[in-house]
Amino acid sequence: MKNNIGTNEKVPASRQKLLRAAEHLIVTEGLYAITTRRLAAAARVNTSMVVYNFGSLDALIEEVFKVNFQDMKALESAFIDELKERDLLTLENVIAAIIRPIRKRPVFCQHGTGAQIVQEVFAYASPELRHRATLQLKEGFEPLAELLAPLVPHLGHKALIWRLCCITSAAMSMTPNTSSWELVTEFFGAPDEDEALQQLINFSIASLRA
């Protein structure tokens, strides 16, 4: 599913430039690198455009988070709907449907992954924004737990949510340009992304079957 914000020609040019520049800075330098002046310079717009388009720098960052998180969830839903239509709701297939969108490119800059943006918000955003982001993530876990429950009947709801949290955190941390990815590279050289995906799927299945 394509997010309208990323391609809508009616979106003010300054707004789209700021969103693209914010994504690029987050995935290349981290959220802590973003200031209003730095962001405006990267987007080549006046600093006043941040407040004009978003109201505040925090609101802009939240918009980047929302667009990327919703984009990943839309792709996840599309994968799961396809599995339902084809009667292929196995544990491995459902886990793959959850993990594959985490490796998706960001909506605007197409560099790095959307998961990096989500991670940076959870790690370095304001407490208020982190709380709102956590509520969105929590809301997304409930239907996944319901879908997975018949496939792992030995797990209670609480244990299943715990393991989904761990699986999601592991998958988000094991994407290109993250410290976990660099650690694996030190051991084995630059990993093949398909192999990394399969290793994450295997890890996730093992954690749910235990």
N, C-alpha and C positions, 0 to 999 in steps of 0.2 A: 504494500500500500504506500502510495506517494503522499507525503505530507504537503498540504496545499501551501503552507507558509514558505516552504523551501523553493517553490517555483512560481508562485502567484505574481504576475507582473504588476498587479495593483498595489502590492506592498511597497511602501515608500522606499526609494533606493537607499537612503541613509539607514533605514531600519535593517534592511537585508545585509548591507555592508557591515553593520555593527554585529549582527548575529554571526556572520561568516568569520569576522575577525575574532570574535570572542571564542568561537569553537577552535579556531586555529591556535590561538594563544593557550587555551586550556590543554589541548592535546600535545602541544610542543613544549610548553614551558610550565604548565600547571596553573591552577586557579589563582594561586597567590601572586602570580605575575600580573594580574589584571588590575589596573587602576583606570579611572575615567580618562585621564590624559593619555595613558599608554594605549588604551583601546581605541580612542578616537584617532590617534595617530596611525594605528595599524589599519583602521577602516578608512582613513583619509577623509574624515568628516570633522566638523566643529564639535568641541566637547559638549556644547549645549544640546546636541542631537541625542545624547544618551537620555537626558531627562525628557526631552520633547517626545521621543518615541516610546520610552518605557517607564518614565516616572522616577526611576532610580537605577543605579548600577546593580543593586541586588535583584531588582525586578527583571533586568535584562538577563542576568545569570540564571534566574529561575525559568525564564522563557526558553533559554538554550537547553536546560535540563528537561523541561516538560516535553519539548519537541522531540528530543532524542529518546527519552524514555517511552513516550507514546508511539514513536516510530518502531522501536524494538518490540513493544507489546503488540502492535498491529501485525507485525510479521510473525510473531509467536502465534497469535490467534489464527492467522492464515494457515500456518503449518498444521496446527491442531485440527482445524476444520477439515483440512484435506485428509488427515489421518482418520477422522470420524467418517467421512464420506466413503473412504476406501476400506473401512473396517480394519485398520492397522494400528489400533491403540495398544501397542506393546510397550513395556517399560522402556526399552531402548529407543523406540521411536519417539515417545513422549519426551524423554530426556533430551534427545537430539533437537526436538522442536523448541525446547526451552533454551538450550545453549547456543544454537546456531545464530539467533538474532543478536546475542550479546556481542558477536564478532562483526556486526554490521558497521559500515562506515558512518560517520556523522552525517546529519542531514544537509548541512550547508557547505562545509569545507572539504569533505570527502578525503580527509587525511586522519590517520589514526582510527579509533573506533568510538562509537557512541558510548560504550561501556566506560571508557576513560573519563568522559565527561560526567557520567553518573558517579563514578568513584571519586572524582575530584570534589564534586558537590558534597558528597557524604563526608569527605575528609576535611575540607577547608572552608566550606560556605558558612554563613552566619548560622547561629543556633536555630533561629526561626526558620530559615530556609531548609536546614537539615531536617527539622521536624516535619515540615510539609512534604519533603521528599520521602521521608520514612513512611508517612501515611500512604503515599501513592504506592510504594513498594509493598507495604502490608496488604493493601487492597488487592494487588495483583496476585499475591500468594494464595489467597483463599480459594479461587477457582482451580488453581493448579493442584492444591492439596485434595480438593474434591475429585479431580480427575485421576490423581495418582492413587488415592486410597484403595480402590479395588485391586490395584496391581501390586500393592505392598500391604496386605491385610494384617501383617504382624505388627505394623506401626500404628500407634495411636495418633490422634490429630496433632497433639503437641510435639511429639517426636518427629512427625513428618514435617511440620513447619520449621522446626530446628534444623533439620537436615536440608530442607530447601534453602534456608538462609545460608548455610555453609556451602552448598553447591553453587549458589548464585555468586557468593563472594569469591569462591575459588575460580569460577569461570571468568568473572570480570577482572580478576587480578592476573589471569594468564592470557593476556592479549598483547600483541606487539607494542613495543615502547613502554612496557611496564617493568618494574623491578623484578617481578617473578619471571617474566619472559627472558630478561637479561641473565638471570641466574641459570635458567635451563640452557641458555646459549653458552654460558661458561662451561657447563658440563659436556654438552653434546654438539656444540656449534649451533648455528641458526636453525631452529626447528622448522620442519615443513608444517604449514598451517593446517593441512588436512590431518596430519598425524597428531598435531596438538589437539585438534577438535576431537579425534577419536579417543585420545588419552583422557580428556575431560569427561567424555561420555562414559568410558569404562570406570573412571573414578566415581562418578555420580551414581552409576548403577550399583557398584559395590557398596557405596555408603547407604543406599536405600535397602539393599538386600540384607545387610548385616543385622 
